[in-house]
Amino acid sequence: MPTGGAPGDGQQLTLQHLIGTKRAAYHLYTGKPIDARQALELGLVNEVLPVERLLPRAWEIAEQIMKSPRAARRLTHAIVQRPWKRRLVEDLGFGVAHEMFGIAAHRLTG
């Protein structure tokens, strides 16, 4: 909370989902940045590449994905997105409400 507000805009959901509640709490409380190597270790990213390899690698992955039948890609997308959609529906409003309450309380108390 180095910015003085509660992180309720969805970043807390993403971090909790990807790195677990304890590690997420550490970064949400401290605001400590996560560099590329640590992001790889925490499972936030799948690969770390030099900038000149980013676009070629993205095209490699896209070409590999596009080899699958369209129906398989669409169904896989639905399966992969479901946990994210569930978290947004169930928890985003809670986080946003707390973020807004924190902002209002800060304005009242200075």
Salt bridges, closest charged atoms under 4 A:
GLU47 OE2 - ARG57 NH2 2.74
GLU60 OE2 - ARG53 NH2 3.29
GLU60 OE1 - ARG57 NH1 3.00
ASP91 OD2 - ARG87 NE 3.86
